[in-house]
Amino acid sequence: MSVKAVIIDCDPGVDDAVALLLAFASRAEMDVLAVTTVAGNVNAALTARNARLIRQIAGREDVPIYAGAIAPLVRPPVVASHFHGDSGLGWMAISEPAAPAATGHAVDAIIDLIMSRPPGSVSIAVTGPATNLALAMTLQPAIAQRLEQAVIMGGARSEGGNITASAEYNVFADPHAAELVFRSGAPCVVLGLDATHQVRATPPKLDAIRGIGTPAAMAVADLLDFSIAVHRRLVGPEDYPPLHDPCTIAYLLEPSLFQTVPVDLRVELESPLTLGHTAVEFRVKDPGAATVQWAVKANAEGVFDLLLERLAR
């Protein structure tokens, strides 16, 4: 198996942190070129700090972290601290990480890493608002055709929204950026709520992760413990939280865990009622020419088996 070169663009965030820990643990399969951070679940200063903290827990100070956009392209910032805690990392003990962020802006790092390598050799996982990638595509449109793929957590169709009735949080937080990326012509795999809601963090899965006992596994267990408590309080006592963002890393590592179909994907930008809604059209005229693949099924057991195996390394 060849090692996949990946940029992880994120807004940690509880589930972003789990995604990072999965990627950092997959050293033999994934070359994490950089982590880039963006304002989203919490403000930009906290997402950059949180990424550095997760990097420290994983012992992966070899991976540079670049801080990025502090606000969406057009709309005012929308945070989700009610789901992630004031720090963005739930109940995790917070301290200032020893290693600093890299010098330079995330958008420049994305452009430089993609443009300096052969076409089709770099993928990007986007687990927060797509602001950084949209800005990079605006400054250097050529990156859209040079990407191997952009694997994006965002959007919803059959499941409805999780921040409004029809909008998923990442797209709602910067709908203009999401629309720009989806229409860029870059090869995109979009893992929306239709797929991620199939991958739930239940107590038995949490116990299995905690039983591994490694620092990374204990961090994931603590993060998911918080997520379970918050989700059941805000959504319902019989419900368990989806692992949204780790699905992007799982897809990059094992695409066979997901079923995707070609679609035409648009984002609602005008209506105050349905801002950020993703219109997913399956009736595409030429499926072979479609640049967006939409995930319709996820193998939940396979995703958790992958997470367990990697955290045990």
Order of alpha helices (4+ residues) and beta strands (2+ residues): beta-alpha-beta-alpha-beta-alpha-alpha-beta-alpha-alpha-beta-alpha-alpha-beta-alpha-alpha-alpha-alpha-beta-beta-beta-alpha
